[in-house]
Structures are given as structure tokens and as C-alpha cells.
Amino acid sequence: MKIEEIIFDEDNKTLFLIDDIQLKADAIRYSILPKIDLIINETISRLMEIFEFDFYQNYSLTKSPHFRLSKTQRKEPTKYDYKSAGISIGGQRKGNK
């Protein structure tokens, strides 16, 4: 999928209205976050090309919601009721950065 083809529509919006917290988290994980991932990755690639620098040397990405474990590895179901999804850019968490 190309960045120009990504659309967030009413169907995506209604995912945040799902009452079942686990179902909502999974819907966000598999429907919304992949689109946001494509957008941020394309943006980073363009920045690196234009400004000729290694983005990942100094910056990091934070995803929300962040799913560290796969569904089969989780010991407990999701407890947090997600109201939004996004990816943010921040500095690396190292003393010299």
C-alpha cells in the first residue's frame, strides 16, 4: 500500500467505540496501527533522503498502544481501554543523546 492510498474513515473511528476492551485493542492493533506505521516510515524515509542523516541514530519511535507481546504470549488480557492510537518521535534514551 502506498501512503497516498491510506484512508482513515468512519469504520476506523468506530473501532474506538467497541465495548469489549480486548476486541478494541486487537482491532486498533491490526487495522489502525499498520496504517500509521506506513505513514511514519514513509515520512522518516523522506526526511533521511532530504536531509541525509541516519534517523535511528538519534531518534526513537513510541507507539500507542504498544503491544510488546503477541496475543499468544500474553498472560493476561488487555485491561486498558484505548481512546486513541498514534506514533510519536522522540530522542533516544541514552545519556549522551
C-alpha positions, 0 to 999 in steps of 0.5 A: 500500500502506498501512503497516498492510498491510506484512508482513515474513515468512519469504520476506523473511528468506530473501532474506538467505540467497541465495548469489549476492551480486548476486541478494541485493542486487537482491532486498533492493533491490526487495522489502525496501527499498520496504517500509521506505521506506513505513514511514519516510515514513509515520512522518516524515509523522506526526511533521511533522503532530504536531509541525509542523516541516519534517523535511528541514530538519534531518534526513537519511535513510541507507539500507542498502544504498544503491544510488546507481546503477541496475543499468544504470549500474553498472560493476561488480557488487555485491561486498558481501554484505548481512546486513541492510537498514534506514533510519536518521535522522540530522542533516544534514551541514552545519556549522551543523546 
